[in-house]
C-alpha cells in the first residue's frame, strides 16, 4: 500500500512538473508573439511617419513651384491672388514670397524638424521684416477661414501674439522677446 501511495505521489508530482513546464513554454511563446506584434506595430508606425514626411516634403516642393510661377508671372498670380487689389502688384509678389517663407517654417514644424520652441524662434526672426508684417496683416482674412482647432490656426494665433509682444517690447533685443508656448 505504501508503495502505491508513494508511486501515485511521484506520478502526481511528475505530472505537475510537466504541466508547469508546458505552461511556462506557452507563456514564453505568447510573450514572444506579443513582442513580435509590438515590433510590427512600431515598424508600421515608423513607415507611416516616413510616408507622411515624404508627402509633406513633396507638398512643400509643389507649393514652392506653384508660388514661384506666380511670382515670376503676374498673369498666373491672378489665379491665387486674394489680396486687396489696391496693394501694388510688386508688393503682392513680395507677399507670395513671404507666404513661401512662412509655409516653409510651418511644414518644417509639421514634419517634426522644428519643435515648438525652434519654430517660435524662427518666426520671431522672420517677423522682424516689415514686409512679413505687412503680409501677415494682408492675409488676416485668409487665416480667418481656418478651422480654429487646426495646427495652422494655432500657429497663426501664436504669430499674432508674438507680433503684439514684439510691438509692445521696450527693447531692441528682439531675440529675447516673447515666450514660446509649450507643446
C-alpha positions in Angstrom: 0.0 0.0 0.0 2.7 2.5 1.0 4.4 1.8 -2.3 1.3 2.6 -4.2 0.8 5.9 -2.4 4.4 6.8 -3.0 4.1 5.9 -6.7 0.9 7.8 -7.1 2.5 10.8 -5.3 5.5 10.7 -7.6 3.2 10.5 -10.6 1.3 13.5 -9.4 4.5 15.5 -8.8 5.8 14.5 -12.2 2.5 15.5 -13.9 2.6 18.8 -12.1 6.1 19.4 -13.3 5.1 18.6 -16.9 2.1 20.9 -16.6 4.2 23.7 -15.1 6.8 23.3 -17.9 4.1 23.3 -20.5 2.5 26.4 -19.0 5.9 28.2 -18.9 6.6 27.3 -22.5 3.1 28.5 -23.5 3.6 31.8 -21.6 7.0 32.3 -23.2 5.6 31.7 -26.6 2.8 34.2 -26.0 5.2 36.8 -24.7 7.4 36.3 -27.8 4.3 36.7 -30.1 3.2 39.8 -28.2 6.7 41.3 -28.5 6.7 40.5 -32.2 3.3 42.2 -32.6 4.6 45.2 -30.7 7.6 45.4 -33.0 5.4 45.1 -36.1 3.2 47.9 -34.9 6.2 50.1 -34.3 7.5 49.3 -37.8 4.2 50.3 -39.3 4.1 53.5 -37.3 7.6 54.4 -38.5 6.7 53.5 -42.0 3.6 55.8 -41.8 5.7 58.6 -40.3 8.2 58.3 -43.1 5.4 58.3 -45.6 3.9 61.4 -44.1 7.2 63.2 -44.1 7.8 62.3 -47.7 4.3 63.5 -48.6 4.9 66.8 -46.7 8.2 67.3 -48.5 6.5 66.7 -51.8 3.7 69.1 -51.0 6.2 71.7 -49.9 8.1 71.4 -53.2 4.8 71.7 -55.1 3.8 74.7 -53.1 7.1 76.4 -53.8 6.9 75.6 -57.5 3.4 77.0 -57.8 4.3 80.1 -55.9 7.5 80.6 -57.9 5.4 80.6 -61.1 3.0 83.1 -59.6 5.9 85.3 -58.5 7.5 85.1 -62.0 4.3 85.6 -64.0 1.7 88.1 -62.8 -0.9 86.6 -65.1 -0.6 83.3 -63.2 -0.5 85.2 -59.9 -4.0 86.4 -60.6 -5.3 82.9 -60.1 -4.3 82.8 -56.4 -4.2 86.5 -55.6 -6.8 87.2 -52.9 -5.0 90.3 -51.6 -6.6 93.7 -51.7 -6.3 94.9 -55.3 -5.3 98.4 -54.0 -2.0 96.8 -52.9 0.5 97.3 -55.8 1.3 94.2 -57.9 5.0 94.3 -56.8 4.0 94.3 -53.1 1.6 91.3 -53.8 4.5 89.4 -55.4 6.5 90.1 -52.2 3.6 88.7 -50.2 3.7 85.5 -52.2 7.3 85.2 -51.3 6.6 85.9 -47.7 4.0 83.2 -47.7 6.5 80.8 -49.1 8.8 81.5 -46.1 6.0 81.2 -43.6 4.7 78.0 -45.1 8.2 76.6 -45.2 8.5 77.0 -41.4 5.0 75.6 -40.9 5.9 72.5 -42.9 9.3 72.1 -41.1 7.3 72.1 -37.8 4.6 69.7 -39.1 7.3 67.3 -40.3 8.8 67.3 -36.9 12.0 69.0 -38.0 11.4 72.0 -35.8 9.9 71.8 -32.3 7.6 74.5 -30.9 10.4 76.5 -29.4 12.5 76.3 -32.6 9.5 77.4 -34.7 8.8 80.3 -32.4 12.5 81.4 -32.6 12.4 81.3 -36.4 9.1 83.1 -36.6 10.4 85.8 -34.2 13.3 86.3 -36.6 11.3 86.5 -39.9 8.7 88.8 -38.4 11.4 91.4 -37.9 10.8 92.2 -41.6 8.3 94.9 -42.3 7.3 93.1 -45.5 6.5 89.9 -43.4 4.4 92.0 -41.0 2.5 93.6 -44.0 2.0 90.2 -45.5 0.7 88.9 -42.2 -1.8 91.7 -41.9 -2.9 91.5 -45.5 -3.5 87.7 -45.1 -5.6 88.1 -41.9 -8.9 87.3 -43.8 -7.3 84.2 -45.3 -6.4 82.9 -41.8 -9.9 83.7 -40.5 -11.2 80.9 -42.7 -9.1 78.2 -41.0 -10.7 75.7 -38.6 -9.8 77.1 -35.2 -8.6 73.8 -33.8 -6.2 73.2 -36.7 -2.4 73.4 -36.2 -2.2 76.2 -38.8 -4.7 78.3 -36.9 -2.9 77.6 -33.6 0.4 78.7 -35.1 -1.3 81.7 -36.7 -2.6 82.8 -33.2 0.9 82.2 -31.9 2.3 84.6 -34.5 -0.4 87.2 -33.7 0.6 87.1 -30.1 4.3 87.2 -31.0 3.8 90.3 -33.2 1.9 92.0 -30.4 4.7 91.2 -27.9 7.3 92.5 -30.4 5.4 95.7 -30.9 5.0 96.3 -27.2 8.6 95.3 -26.2 10.7 98.2 -24.9 13.9 96.6 -26.1 15.8 96.4 -29.3 16.9 92.9 -28.4 14.1 91.2 -30.4 15.6 87.8 -30.0 14.6 87.8 -26.3 11.0 89.0 -26.8 8.1 86.6 -26.1 7.8 83.2 -24.6 7.2 80.2 -26.9 4.0 78.3 -25.9 4.6 74.8 -24.5 3.5 71.9 -26.7 
